[in-house]
Amino acid sequence: MPLDDVYIHFQYAREMAAGEPYVYNPGLPPTSGATSFLYPYMLAAGYLLGFQGLNLGLWAMLLGMVALACSTWLVYRLVLAFGAPGWLAVLAGILFAMSGPVSWHFMSGMETGWVILFTLGTLYSLIIYPHPLTPSPLHGEGGQMRARHVIVLASLLALIRPEGGILAALAMMALWTQVRKVGAGTRYISSLLIPILAIGVQPLVNLLLTGSAVASGNAAKSVFGVIPFAWGVVIGRILDQWRQLWTELLTGSSPREGLYIAPLMLVVAGIGIIRLLWERRWRAVGLVLIGWLAIGTLAVSTLDTAFWHFKRYQMPFIALLFPLAGWGLVGIWDFAWGSAETAKKMGSTPSGLYRIYTVLTTVFRDPITDIYVRRERADLPNLGVVILRGGMICGSVFAFVVAVSTAVQFLHHYALNVDYIYQQPLQMARWLEANTPPDAVIAVHDVGMIRYLGGRTTLDIVGLTTPGAADYWRNGPGSVAEFLIQQRPDYIASYGHGHGFGLGMLADTSLYGAPLASFPVDLDDRYNVALAADFQGIYQPEWVKIFDNRLMYQGNVSHYRDGLLQDGYLSDYVNVGNINSERVANYGWPNENDFHGFSSEVHEFDYMGACIAVIRPCSVIDGGRSIDKEETFTMNTTPGEDAILITRIHPFQPGSFDVYADDYLVGTRIISAIPGTWLEIMTLISSKFIASEKTHFRIVPHISDGYYMPYYHWLMQGTYQTEQAPREKLTEFQDRAIVVISASIDYRPDNHNQVIIFVEWYTDGSAQGDYKVFVHMLDDSDQIVAQSDVYPGNGTLPPGNWLPGVLRDTIMVDLGQTPPGKYHVAIGLYDPYTFERLPPAGGDDRNRFFIGDVEIE
């Protein structure tokens, strides 16, 4: 079949046939990934009849053929019902059946063809229902039977697709206005509630079986799931899609795929609706159609997928244009030249130009003009008929040519997308079946074919068939990574680079690694609706080699956490990007400006310096967010105890952020620009600000033209031991806010050609700024022969982030090509962006402080 989504229905159908309705993975709880309530049951019948494996596609095509034949007949009957000549009704049916997009969707294996059939059936049954003004009694057997047709078809429409419930409800409203006028009984009127109740069947079943009334498929596709949510953005996207939808209906073409239907067919169809509104007996039907087209297309516009799969969700509206255009042609004929005889044939009264012509010949009557007008009156009808017939013939030929061209075009599209499914999902399913253990869990993006034929338990990355996964998917690649880390699947079968929703970011981490098997495809992007990218691979994450992102790894953290925080323990944490963790913490991240990019990102970075308990640098995979306004969350706390809030960030751009605890400003932290690394920043919170068992934190960043990027928060609690200020010092900066207690030089010829500087810093907590340390080795002419420029704390602690107490620092100076000799060693602090140096006490005129000499051998 040309769509992987078909096989989602197939898998649900197979489990229904096995007696496990709504189960997608055998042995796991039911899910609501099938957005059509009725269609999987129809497929399950075929499975029970022996259409199994790929042969279930034959049953799906057979169902599509039946729906197409019935829909074609309904188009013919609908056009004929409004007095159109037989040839026009036949032509409308032929054009409908031959139209490429129409036939494509009936043969796609999805429920779309049956949505079209029930839409046309509901409309037809509503039209042939006896009007209260006709002699046929409403309560007669014939009237009741026809009313049942409306109710049954409207109920089926509500069950086949959720948006079908809109037309079902409108049809019942129109029917109610008719039966109310003829005094039908309460029992009869109450039967009109059946389609309304049918609308609630699928949400009720979902609620009972899965605990959520919202289908997971809708959660994954709805514009209302946009992250971060903003009403202006949501409404803007819906209106943009609605405008685009109607623009393409008017022109008959799509900028991407090209021609769908004859241009201006919508205009002719609109004339058909106007004709319905003009006639009193059809006015209710006209209002129903207007409501269905307006509200229904607006409902479709709330989907991210509104234009996917060759307008799959728009097809019921496109299909309606065929009978409506037939009615419009009849209306044009009637208006352009109406006579008593033609009006009788058309099922209407004389109107249009004929009426105008009659008025003119009555008003302007005199001996001269009477002869002229009578002569013109005798000739013009024949001429008008010829012109109109000629125009209708030309229009019919044009519409036929368009239908034939789209049929050829979409036949090519069909074959193309079937080939894509064959080359990627089918081959991936076969590979997994042959090369993985039967109990393996596979994380998958396109989950249909791989689950149906692969025979392995699947973890649906998008969230159509895995409960809760849609929330992670909507939150971007960072949250998807958190979901995978949380679930730890055995294999990943998915897209990477080239996919438009950020899976390339996952492919850049060890979550993917090198592919075990590769499945490339040469895509034609204009006509590809089967796949999301031109490459998929199967990967096996090595979880034992992937560092746990829940732990703190930055070396200097242990100095404060384990050294100065006595009896310290982890009070709470927030894993940013992990939806479950964010919900527990009531996490919020409102942004000031319109957000562009992914709602979350994932990276695999090293830490500056050595990891805690690890000699070598460690690489951690973590997901996080990008924020320009503020970040809020709530943590469990023990009242009356000190706390250290530790925040893991990606320091992509320089800046700072203010930390508030229950609306009290407790500190301002510095973000040093160290892109491509993890940085853990600590904020000391005095016990006086921890007054309850729940503390609300707010972090307000200050970054010019950029984002603050948090990935994790830990809250450590205990008693913070403030060290006393040293009695002796070497030098100081910022009026004793930064104190150098001691600085020593360690040089050993066998020490890998390096000089090691040991520095002891002290602050009472008032140190400020984003400053680096420079170490210069100078010759006698004051020329620099070797140097080091690094942030204190092994490259991780600008003074503005120091906590009160002593910080012991080790700075390496690479001697490189430094010749032997005696050199003077100076240290200092400078701003890495302006290069302005802080003046040290006892320093020279260049704001350097000399700590001694070193003899290089």
C-alpha positions in Angstrom: 0.0 0.0 0.0 1.2 3.6 -0.6 1.1 4.7 3.1 2.7 3.3 6.2 -0.3 4.5 8.2 -2.4 1.8 6.5 -0.5 -0.9 8.4 -1.4 0.8 11.7 -5.0 0.0 10.9 -3.9 -3.5 9.7 -2.2 -4.2 13.1 -5.2 -3.1 15.1 -7.4 -5.2 12.7 -5.3 -8.3 13.3 -5.5 -7.9 17.0 -9.3 -7.4 16.8 -9.5 -10.6 14.8 -7.5 -12.3 17.6 -10.0 -11.1 20.2 -7.9 -8.2 21.5 -9.5 -5.0 20.3 -7.5 -1.8 20.6 -4.3 -3.7 21.5 -1.4 -2.7 19.2 1.4 -4.7 20.8 0.2 -8.1 22.1 0.6 -8.3 25.8 0.5 -4.6 26.4 -2.5 -2.4 27.4 -4.9 -1.1 24.7 -4.1 2.1 22.9 -6.1 4.6 20.8 -3.8 5.0 17.7 -6.6 4.3 15.2 -8.4 7.7 14.7 -11.1 5.8 12.7 -13.4 3.9 15.1 -15.2 1.8 12.4 -12.5 1.1 9.8 -10.4 -1.4 11.8 -13.5 -3.5 12.3 -14.1 -3.6 8.6 -10.5 -4.7 8.0 -10.7 -7.3 10.8 -13.6 -8.9 8.9 -11.3 -9.4 5.9 -8.5 -10.8 8.2 -11.0 -13.4 9.5 -11.9 -14.3 5.9 -8.3 -15.2 5.2 -6.8 -11.9 3.9 -3.8 -12.0 6.1 -0.2 -10.6 5.9 0.3 -8.4 3.0 -2.9 -9.9 1.4 -4.9 -7.7 3.8 -4.1 -5.0 1.4 -6.2 -6.8 -1.3 -9.1 -6.7 1.1 -8.5 -3.0 1.8 -8.5 -2.3 -2.0 -11.7 -4.3 -2.4 -13.3 -2.2 0.2 -12.1 0.9 -1.6 -13.5 -0.4 -4.9 -16.9 -0.9 -3.3 -16.8 2.6 -1.8 -15.7 4.1 -5.1 -18.5 2.4 -7.0 -21.2 3.4 -4.5 -19.8 7.0 -4.3 -19.8 7.3 -8.1 -23.5 6.2 -8.2 -24.3 8.7 -5.5 -22.7 11.5 -7.4 -24.8 10.5 -10.4 -28.0 10.4 -8.4 -27.2 13.7 -6.6 -26.8 15.6 -9.8 -29.9 14.0 -11.3 -31.9 14.9 -8.2 -31.8 18.5 -9.2 -33.3 18.2 -12.6 -30.0 17.9 -14.5 -30.2 16.1 -17.9 -29.0 12.5 -17.7 -25.9 13.1 -19.7 -24.7 15.7 -17.2 -25.3 13.4 -14.3 -23.4 10.6 -16.0 -20.6 13.0 -16.9 -20.3 14.1 -13.2 -20.1 10.5 -12.1 -17.4 9.7 -14.7 -15.3 12.7 -13.8 -15.6 11.9 -10.1 -14.4 8.2 -10.7 -11.7 9.2 -13.1 -10.3 12.0 -11.0 -6.7 11.1 -9.9 -6.8 12.3 -6.3 -10.3 10.7 -5.8 -9.3 7.3 -7.0 -5.9 7.5 -5.2 -7.6 7.9 -1.9 -10.2 5.2 -2.5 -7.3 2.8 -3.3 -4.9 4.0 -0.6 -6.0 1.4 2.0 -7.2 4.1 4.4 -10.7 5.0 5.6 -10.9 8.1 3.4 -13.0 6.5 0.6 -15.6 5.4 3.2 -15.7 8.9 4.7 -16.5 10.2 1.2 -19.1 7.5 0.7 -20.9 8.3 4.0 -20.7 12.0 3.3 -22.3 11.7 -0.1 -24.8 9.1 1.3 -25.8 11.4 4.2 -26.3 14.3 1.8 -28.3 12.2 -0.7 -30.6 10.7 1.9 -31.2 14.2 3.3 -32.2 15.4 -0.2 -34.6 12.6 -1.0 -36.3 12.9 2.4 -39.9 14.1 1.8 -40.2 17.8 2.6 -43.0 18.8 5.0 -44.6 20.9 2.3 -44.9 17.9 0.0 -48.1 15.7 0.0 -46.1 12.7 1.4 -46.9 12.4 5.1 -43.9 12.5 7.4 -45.2 9.8 9.6 -45.9 7.4 6.7 -43.9 4.3 6.2 -42.0 5.7 3.2 -41.1 8.8 5.1 -40.0 6.9 8.1 -37.8 4.6 6.0 -36.1 7.5 4.3 -35.5 9.2 7.6 -33.9 6.1 8.8 -31.5 6.2 5.9 -30.4 9.7 7.0 -29.9 8.6 10.6 -28.0 5.4 9.7 -25.7 7.1 7.2 -25.1 10.1 9.5 -24.2 7.7 12.4 -21.8 5.8 10.2 -20.2 9.0 9.1 -19.7 10.0 12.7 -18.1 6.6 13.5 -15.8 6.5 10.5 -14.0 9.8 11.2 -14.2 12.2 14.2 -14.8 15.3 11.9 -17.6 13.4 10.2 -19.6 14.1 13.3 -19.9 17.7 12.2 -21.9 16.9 9.1 -23.9 14.3 11.1 -24.9 16.9 13.7 -25.8 19.5 11.0 -27.9 16.9 9.1 -29.8 16.1 12.2 -30.5 19.8 12.9 -31.9 20.2 9.4 -34.0 17.1 9.8 -35.3 18.3 13.1 -36.5 21.5 11.5 -38.5 19.5 9.0 -40.0 16.9 11.4 -40.9 19.5 13.9 -43.2 21.3 11.4 -45.3 18.2 10.8 -45.8 17.3 14.4 -43.9 14.1 14.5 -44.0 12.2 17.8 -41.4 12.5 20.6 -40.2 9.0 19.9 -39.6 9.8 16.3 -37.8 13.0 17.1 -35.6 11.4 19.7 -34.3 9.0 17.1 -32.5 12.0 15.6 -30.2 11.9 18.7 -28.6 8.6 17.5 -26.0 10.2 15.2 -25.2 12.7 17.9 -24.6 9.9 20.4 -22.5 8.2 17.8 -20.1 11.1 17.9 -19.3 10.2 21.5 -18.8 6.5 21.0 -15.1 6.7 20.1 -14.1 9.1 22.9 -16.1 7.0 25.4 -14.5 3.7 24.3 -11.0 5.4 24.4 -11.8 6.7 27.9 -12.9 3.2 29.1 -10.0 1.3 27.6 -7.1 3.8 27.8 -8.0 6.3 30.4 -8.1 9.2 27.9 -11.0 10.3 25.8 -8.6 11.9 23.3 -7.1 9.5 20.7 -3.3 9.4 20.8 -3.3 10.0 17.1 -5.1 13.3 17.5 -2.8 14.3 20.4 0.2 13.8 18.0 -1.4 15.7 15.1 -3.4 18.6 16.6 -2.2 22.2 16.2 -3.5 22.7 19.7 -0.5 20.6 20.8 2.0 23.1 19.6 4.8 23.7 22.1 5.2 26.3 23.6 1.5 26.8 23.5 0.3 30.3 22.6 -3.2 31.2 21.5 -2.0 33.7 19.0 0.3 31.2 17.3 -2.4 28.4 17.3 -5.1 30.6 15.9 -2.7 32.1 13.3 -1.7 28.6 12.1 -5.3 27.4 11.9 -6.4 30.5 9.9 -3.3 30.2 7.6 -4.1 26.6 6.9 -7.8 27.4 6.4 -7.0 30.2 4.0 -4.5 28.0 2.1 -7.1 25.2 1.9 -9.7 27.4 0.3 -7.2 29.0 -2.0 -6.2 25.6 -3.3 -9.8 24.6 -3.7 -10.5 27.7 -5.8 -7.4 27.3 -8.0 -7.8 23.5 -8.2 -4.1 23.0 -7.6 -1.4 22.8 -4.9 1.9 24.6 -5.1 3.7 21.3 -4.3 1.7 18.5 -6.1 0.1 20.5 -8.9 -3.4 20.0 -10.4 -6.1 18.3 -8.4 -9.4 19.4 -10.0 -10.5 21.7 -12.7 -9.7 25.4 -11.8 -12.7 27.4 -10.7 -14.7 24.3 -10.0 -15.3 25.7 -6.6 -17.0 28.8 -8.2 -19.4 26.6 -10.1 -20.1 24.5 -7.0 -20.8 27.7 -5.1 -23.4 28.6 -7.7 -24.9 25.2 -6.9 -25.2 26.0 -3.2 -26.7 29.4 -4.0 -29.3 27.6 -6.1 -30.1 25.4 -3.1 -30.6 28.5 -0.9 -32.7 30.1 -3.6 -35.2 27.3 -3.6 -37.2 27.2 -0.3 -37.5 23.4 -0.2 -33.8 22.9 -0.5 -32.7 25.8 1.7 -32.1 23.6 4.8 -29.8 21.4 2.7 -27.9 24.4 1.4 -27.3 25.6 5.0 -26.1 22.2 6.0 -23.6 22.2 3.2 -22.4 25.7 4.0 -21.9 24.7 7.6 -20.2 21.4 6.7 -17.8 23.1 4.3 -17.0 26.0 6.7 -16.8 24.2 10.0 -15.5 20.9 8.6 -12.6 22.6 6.8 -11.9 24.6 9.9 -11.7 21.4 11.9 -9.3 19.9 9.4 -7.2 23.1 9.6 -6.6 22.3 13.3 -4.4 19.4 12.2 -0.7 19.6 11.5 -1.4 17.0 8.9 -4.1 19.0 7.1 -2.2 18.9 3.7 -0.5 15.5 4.2 -1.0 12.4 2.1 -2.3 14.3 -0.9 -4.9 16.1 1.2 -6.3 13.0 2.8 -8.3 15.0 5.3 -9.6 17.4 2.7 -10.9 14.7 0.3 -14.5 14.6 1.6 -14.8 18.3 0.8 -13.2 17.9 -2.6 -15.5 15.0 -3.5 -18.5 17.2 -2.7 -17.5 19.7 -5.4 -18.5 17.2 -8.1 -22.2 17.0 -7.4 -22.3 20.7 -6.3 -20.7 21.7 -9.7 -23.4 19.7 -11.5 -26.1 21.6 -9.6 -24.2 24.8 -10.4 -24.3 24.1 -14.2 -28.0 23.5 -14.0 -28.4 26.8 -12.1 -26.4 28.6 -14.7 -28.5 27.1 -17.5 -31.7 28.1 -15.7 -30.6 31.6 -15.0 -29.1 32.3 -18.4 -32.1 31.2 -20.4 -35.2 30.0 -18.6 -38.5 29.2 -20.4 -41.5 27.4 -19.3 -40.6 24.3 -21.2 -36.9 24.2 -20.2 -37.8 25.1 -16.6 -40.2 22.2 -16.5 -37.5 19.9 -17.7 -35.1 21.3 -15.2 -37.5 21.0 -12.3 -37.8 24.8 -11.6 -39.7 27.9 -12.7 -38.9 30.4 -15.5 -36.2 32.7 -14.2 -33.0 34.6 -15.0 -32.6 36.4 -18.4 -35.9 35.0 -19.7 -37.8 36.9 -17.0 -35.8 40.1 -17.7 -36.5 39.6 -21.4 -40.2 39.3 -20.7 -40.3 42.4 -18.7 -38.5 44.4 -21.3 -40.8 43.3 -24.1 -43.8 44.2 -22.0 -42.7 47.7 -21.1 -41.2 48.8 -24.4 -44.0 48.0 -26.8 -44.8 50.2 -29.8 -45.6 49.5 -33.5 -41.9 49.7 -34.6 -40.2 48.1 -31.6 -42.9 45.4 -31.4 -42.0 44.0 -34.7 -38.2 44.2 -33.9 -38.6 42.7 -30.4 -40.9 39.9 -31.7 -38.4 39.0 -34.4 -35.5 39.0 -31.8 -37.7 37.0 -29.5 -38.2 34.4 -32.1 -34.4 34.1 -32.9 -32.6 34.7 -29.5 -33.8 31.6 -27.7 -32.2 29.3 -30.3 -29.0 31.4 -30.3 -28.8 31.4 -26.4 -29.3 27.6 -26.3 -26.5 27.2 -28.9 -24.1 29.4 -26.9 -24.9 27.7 -23.6 -24.7 24.2 -25.0 -21.4 25.1 -26.6 -20.1 26.5 -23.4 -21.2 23.4 -21.5 -19.6 21.1 -24.0 -16.3 23.0 -23.9 -16.4 23.0 -20.1 -17.2 19.3 -20.1 -14.3 18.5 -22.4 -12.0 20.7 -20.3 -13.1 18.9 -17.1 -12.7 15.5 -18.8 -9.1 16.4 -19.9 -8.3 17.5 -16.4 -9.7 14.3 -14.9 -7.7 12.2 -17.4 -4.5 14.1 -16.7 -4.9 13.8 -12.9 -5.7 10.1 -13.3 -2.4 9.5 -15.2 -0.5 11.8 -12.7 -1.8 10.1 -9.6 -1.4 6.6 -11.0 2.3 7.5 -11.2 2.2 8.9 -7.6 0.6 5.7 -6.4 3.3 3.5 -7.9 6.0 5.8 -6.6 4.8 5.7 -3.0 4.1 1.9 -3.1 7.8 1.5 -4.2 8.9 3.7 -1.3 7.0 1.5 1.2 8.5 -1.6 -0.4 12.1 -0.2 -0.2 12.1 1.1 3.3 9.4 0.0 5.9 8.9 -3.5 4.4 12.6 -4.2 4.1 13.2 -2.9 7.7 10.4 -5.1 9.0 11.9 -8.2 7.3 15.4 -7.3 8.6 14.1 -7.0 12.2 12.2 -10.2 12.0 15.3 -12.0 10.8 18.0 -10.4 13.0 16.5 -9.5 16.3 15.3 -11.6 19.3 11.5 -12.2 19.4 11.2 -10.2 22.6 13.2 -7.2 21.4 11.6 -3.7 21.8 12.1 -1.5 18.8 11.7 2.3 18.9 10.2 3.3 15.6 9.1 6.5 13.8 6.9 5.0 11.1 5.3 2.3 13.2 2.9 0.6 10.8 4.7 -1.9 8.6 7.5 -2.6 11.1 5.0 -3.7 13.8 2.6 -5.5 11.4 5.2 -7.6 9.6 8.3 -7.2 11.8 6.6 -9.0 14.6 8.4 -7.1 17.4 7.1 -4.9 20.2 7.3 -1.3 19.1 7.8 1.9 20.9 6.2 4.6 18.8 8.4 7.7 18.9 5.6 9.8 17.4 3.1 8.6 19.9 0.3 7.3 17.6 0.3 3.8 19.2 2.3 4.3 22.5 0.5 6.1 25.3 2.2 9.3 26.5 4.8 9.3 23.7 2.9 12.0 21.7 3.6 14.6 24.5 7.4 13.9 24.2 7.2 14.1 20.4 5.4 17.4 20.4 8.1 18.8 22.7 10.9 18.2 20.2 14.0 16.1 19.8 15.3 16.8 23.4 12.1 15.3 24.9 12.2 12.4 22.4 15.7 11.6 23.6 14.5 11.8 27.2 11.7 9.4 26.3 14.2 6.9 24.7 16.6 7.2 27.7 13.7 6.5 30.0 12.3 3.6 28.0 15.7 2.1 26.9 14.5 0.2 23.8 16.8 -2.6 22.4 16.9 -1.1 18.9 16.0 2.1 17.1 14.5 1.9 13.6 14.0 5.5 12.5 15.0 8.5 10.5 18.0 10.6 11.2 19.4 13.5 9.2 17.1 14.8 6.5 14.0 14.5 8.8 12.3 17.7 9.4 11.5 17.2 13.1 14.9 17.1 14.6 15.7 13.4 14.6 19.1 14.4 13.1 20.0 15.7 16.6 19.4 12.2 18.0 21.5 10.7 15.2 24.4 12.9 16.3 24.5 11.2 19.7 25.4 7.8 21.0 21.7 6.9 21.1 22.0 6.0 17.5 25.6 5.2 16.8 26.6 3.4 13.6 23.6 1.8 11.8 23.4 -2.0 11.8 21.4 -1.7 8.6 20.8 1.2 6.2 17.8 1.8 4.0 18.2 4.7 1.6 15.6 5.8 -1.0 15.8 8.3 -3.8 12.8 10.5 -3.0 10.9 12.9 -5.2 9.9 15.4 -2.6 7.0 16.8 -4.6 5.1 13.5 -4.7 6.4 11.6 -1.7 3.7 11.1 1.0 4.9 7.6 2.2 8.1 8.5 4.0 9.5 11.4 6.0 13.0 11.3 4.7 15.3 9.5 2.2 17.1 7.5 4.8 16.3 5.2 7.7 18.6 3.0 9.7 18.4 0.4 12.4 20.6 1.1 15.4 21.4 -0.6 18.7 22.1 1.8 21.6 24.8 0.6 24.0 23.1 1.6 27.2 25.9 0.3 29.4 28.3 2.8 27.8 26.0 5.8 28.0 26.4 7.9 31.1 23.4 8.4 33.2 22.2 11.9 32.6 20.5 12.0 36.0 23.8 12.4 37.8 26.0 15.4 38.4 29.5 15.1 36.9 31.2 18.4 37.1 34.3 18.1 39.3 34.0 21.3 41.3 30.4 20.5 42.4 31.7 17.9 44.8 33.9 20.5 46.6 30.8 22.4 47.6 28.3 19.7 47.7 30.3 17.1 49.6 32.8 19.4 51.4 30.9 22.5 52.6 27.4 21.1 52.7 27.4 18.9 55.7 25.0 16.0 55.9 24.0 16.9 52.4 21.3 14.9 50.5 19.4 15.2 47.3 16.1 16.8 48.1 14.5 16.9 44.7 15.3 17.3 41.0 13.8 18.4 37.7 14.9 16.7 34.5 14.2 19.5 31.9 12.7 18.1 28.7 11.4 15.0 30.5 7.7 15.5 30.4 6.9 13.4 33.4 9.5 15.1 35.5 8.3 18.5 34.3 4.7 17.7 35.2 5.6 16.7 38.7 7.5 19.9 39.2 4.8 22.0 37.6 7.4 23.2 35.2 6.8 26.3 33.1 8.9 28.1 30.5 7.1 31.0 29.0 9.0 32.8 26.3 9.0 36.6 25.6 9.3 36.4 21.8 7.9 34.1 19.2 9.8 30.9 19.5 11.6 29.6 16.5 13.3 26.2 16.4 12.7 23.0 18.4 10.9 23.2 21.7 13.6 21.1 23.1 17.1 20.0 21.9 19.3 17.1 22.7 23.1 17.1 22.8 26.0 14.9 23.8 28.7 17.0 25.3 31.8 16.6 27.5 32.2 18.4 30.8 35.0 20.8 31.3 37.7 19.1 33.3 37.4 15.6 34.8 34.1 14.1 35.8 33.4 13.2 39.5 34.7 9.7 40.1 35.9 9.5 36.5 39.5 10.3 35.4 38.7 10.9 31.8 36.3 13.5 30.5 32.8 12.0 30.4 30.2 12.5 27.6 26.6 12.9 28.7 23.4 12.9 26.5 20.7 15.2 27.8 17.7 17.0 26.5 16.7 20.5 27.5 15.0 23.7 26.5 15.7 27.2 25.1 14.2 30.1 27.1 14.3 33.8 26.8 11.9 34.9 29.5 11.8 32.7 32.5 11.8 29.2 33.9 9.6 28.1 36.8 9.3 24.9 38.8 8.5 23.6 42.3 10.7 21.3 44.4 10.2 19.4 47.6 12.2 21.0 50.4 12.9 20.6 54.1 12.2 23.8 55.9 15.0 25.4 57.9 17.8 23.8 56.0 20.3 25.4 53.6 20.2 24.3 49.9 22.3 24.4 46.9 20.5 24.6 43.5 22.7 23.0 40.9 21.7 23.7 37.3 23.1 22.0 34.2 23.1 24.3 31.2 24.5 24.5 27.7 26.5 27.7 27.9 26.1 28.6 24.3 26.1 32.4 24.8 27.3 34.7 27.6 24.8 36.2 30.0 23.5 35.7 33.5 20.3 34.6 35.3 18.6 35.6 38.5 17.4 32.8 40.9 14.2 33.4 43.0 13.0 31.2 45.8 9.3 31.9 46.6 9.8 35.3 44.9 12.9 36.2 46.9 16.0 36.9 44.9 18.6 34.5 46.2 21.4 35.0 43.7 22.6 36.0 40.3 24.6 33.5 38.3 27.0 34.0 35.4 26.8 32.1 32.1 30.2 31.9 30.5 30.2 31.3 26.8 31.7 27.8 26.5 29.6 26.3 23.6 29.7 22.6 23.1 30.1 21.7 26.8 28.0 21.0 29.8 28.3 23.5 32.7 26.8 23.0 36.2 26.1 26.2 38.0 25.5 26.3 41.8 23.3 28.8 43.7 23.5 28.8 47.5 20.1 29.4 49.1 20.0 30.2 52.8 17.7 28.3 55.1 15.7 31.5 55.8 14.4 31.3 52.2 13.3 27.6 52.6 10.1 28.1 54.7 7.9 25.2 53.6 7.9 21.7 52.2 7.3 23.0 48.7 9.5 25.9 47.3 8.7 27.6 44.1 11.7 28.6 42.0 11.9 31.1 39.2 14.9 31.6 37.0 15.0 34.8 34.9 17.8 34.9 32.3 19.5 37.9 30.8 21.0 37.1 27.4 21.1 39.5 24.5 19.6 38.0 21.3 19.9 34.5 22.6 18.5 31.8 24.9 19.2 30.4 28.3 19.5 26.6 27.9 18.7 24.6 31.0 18.9 20.8 31.0 18.7 19.6 34.6 18.1 21.0 38.2 19.2 19.3 41.4 18.4 20.6 44.9 20.9 19.5 47.6 20.0 20.3 51.2 22.0 20.2 54.5 23.9 22.7 56.6 26.3 24.9 54.7 29.5 25.5 56.6 30.8 29.0 55.8 34.6 29.2 56.1 36.2 32.0 57.9 38.1 34.7 55.9 41.9 33.9 55.8 44.1 35.9 58.1 46.9 36.1 55.6 46.5 36.7 51.9 48.7 37.1 48.8 46.5 39.7 47.0 42.9 40.6 46.5 40.5 41.9 43.8 37.1 43.7 44.0 37.8 45.2 47.4 38.4 41.9 49.2 35.5 40.1 47.4 38.1 37.9 45.6 41.0 36.9 47.7 44.1 35.0 46.6 45.2 33.1 49.7 48.2 31.5 48.1 49.8 30.7 44.8 52.6 28.3 44.2 54.5 27.1 41.1 55.3 23.5 40.5 57.7 22.6 37.7 59.2 19.2 37.1 61.2 18.5 33.9 59.5 15.1 33.6 56.0 16.5 34.1 55.0 16.4 30.4 56.6 19.7 29.7 54.1 21.7 31.8 54.2 24.2 34.7 51.5 23.7 37.3 50.1 26.7 39.2 48.3 26.0 42.4 46.0 28.8 43.6 43.8 29.1 46.6 40.9 31.5 46.2 38.5 32.8 48.9 35.3 34.7 48.7 32.6 35.6 51.3 30.0 35.2 48.5 30.3 38.7 47.2 32.6 37.9 44.2 31.1 39.1 40.9 31.6 39.0 37.2 32.6 36.7 34.3 36.4 36.7 34.6 39.1 34.4 33.5 42.4 33.8 35.1 45.5 34.5 33.0 48.9 33.1 33.9 51.9 34.6 32.0 55.5 33.4 31.9 57.6 36.4 31.0 61.2 36.8 30.1 63.5 39.6 31.2 62.3 41.8 28.4 58.7 41.4 29.7 57.7 39.2 26.7 55.3 36.4 27.1 56.9 33.0 26.4 54.1 30.8 27.7 50.6 31.4 29.0 47.3 30.0 30.1 43.8 31.6 30.0 41.1 29.6 31.8 38.2 30.1 34.1 38.9 29.2 37.7 37.7 25.9 39.0 39.2 23.8 36.1 37.6 26.1 33.6 34.1 26.1 35.1 33.8 28.8 37.8 33.9 32.5 36.9 34.0 34.4 40.2 30.3 35.4 39.9 29.5 31.7 40.5 31.7 31.0 43.5 30.0 30.0 46.7 31.3 31.3 50.0 34.5 29.6 51.1 37.9 28.5 49.7 38.3 27.2 46.2 41.5 25.3 45.3 42.5 25.7 41.8 45.0 24.0 39.5 46.1 25.8 36.3 48.3 24.1 33.7 50.7 26.1 31.5 51.9 24.3 28.4 55.6 25.1 27.8 55.4 24.1 24.2 58.5 25.4 22.5 59.6 27.5 25.4 63.4 27.6 25.5 65.2 26.9 28.8 65.7 29.8 31.1 64.4 31.7 34.1 61.0 33.3 33.8 58.8 35.5 35.9 55.2 34.2 36.6 52.3 36.6 36.9 48.6 36.0 37.4 45.5 38.2 37.0 41.8 38.3 36.2 40.3 39.7 33.0 37.0 40.0 31.1 37.1 37.5 28.2 34.8 39.8 26.1 36.3 43.3 26.7 39.8 42.1 27.8 39.6 44.6 30.7 41.7 43.4 33.6 40.7 43.6 37.3 43.3 45.5 39.3 44.9 43.3 42.0 46.2 44.7 45.3 50.0 45.1 44.9 49.9 44.6 41.2 51.8 46.4 38.5 50.6 49.0 36.1 49.3 46.3 33.8 47.2 44.8 36.5 49.4 41.8 36.9 50.4 40.2 40.2 53.8 38.3 40.2 53.8 35.1 42.2 57.4 34.1 41.6 60.0 32.7 39.2 60.5 29.4 37.5 63.7 27.9 36.0 62.9 25.9 32.8 65.6 23.3 32.0 
